[in-house]
């Protein structure tokens, strides 16, 4: 679920101008930040909701290492990947105790926890994607955003505001 834009030639060009490298990094970071914020917002709209915990854990980050800028949207919830991708049949059972709160909320007798865990292991669970659809929905806008970044860089390097 990645999108990659190579701005290495723009970085090289930016270094030939006064403050050019800083302009390239600043504008690229702004564009990536706008993009991951939109992915996060759309993922929050479509994520499956039970307690809303998964939705609350969705966030974004933008990291700069030298000339490389990486944007990510996602969750640090331990079950986030299982919700997104599902669980394949034959996978290990969910950890003991991990389903108790869910079972209580859904009126399932907690004494059946082992049987539920075993059934999940045997049958798997269906995927309920929320990040991939959010990224897919935003791909065209992200591409437009990166084109706008190039235009802003060009304008600033040419002495515009």
C-alpha angles and dihedrals in degrees: 000000000000135000119195130194118186110214095166093118090049089050090052091048092047091056090063091062128068107266087356096133091052091048091052093049094044095049094042091050090050092052094047091046092053090049098051092044089057092047090050092049093050092045089053090054095053104031112116109260126213105134094356088238094122090050091050092052094054109108142143139231136191117205127190121203109176105302094343117097120187127188123196135182121190148094136278092209109127092231098044095099092047090054092047098044103022123226119279120235110264095030117135116280118266111266117279111269094016094107100043098095091045091049092051092049090051096045096250116147107251090218085074092061095112092049091050092047091048092048090051090050093049099041103025123213130271119254117255101192120198106151098049093049090047091052093044092050091052100043094098092047092046090053090050089047091053091048088052088050090056091049092049091048091050092048093048093047089050089056100264123131 
